[in-house]
Amino acid sequence: MPKVFKQIFILLSLVLVLVLPYFVFAETPTIQGELKKIGGAAGYEVTNVTDTTAAGIAGSIINVFLGLLGIIFIALIIYAGFNWMTAGGEEEKVKNAQETIKKAVIGLVIVVSSYAIYRFIFEKFIVG
């Protein structure tokens, strides 16, 4: 019986050591927060730096959409790789997996290109 208590104690100690850092409530400084403090100390009017505009909301929606497309790409690559590995020498399954990987990579190129175009337009024309 003492061996079980020793194992439980070791397990609880490990959990405590691994979980304890998550309960540190220190404030992490952000660039916006630091700039706000510096501007206030210099005598400039400090405005709310988290104001959202229509362009900012549209940008957030586009970022979420492109992120979801990236997740779909990863899922397709994993799915195709699994099919390829479990094909067992069947040429038809291997060809289907290769086609899925090719289409997923083409989709990734389209997503990355659209993100680059979005960032260019947003930074050059909307933000100014």
Secondary structure, DSSP 8 states (H G I E B T S, - for coil): -HHHHHHHHHHHHHHHHHHGGGG-------HHHHHHHHHHHTT-----TT---HHHHHHHHHHHHHHHHHHHHHHHHHHHHHHHHTSTT-HHHHHHHHHHHHHHHHHHHHHHHHHHHHHHHIIIII--
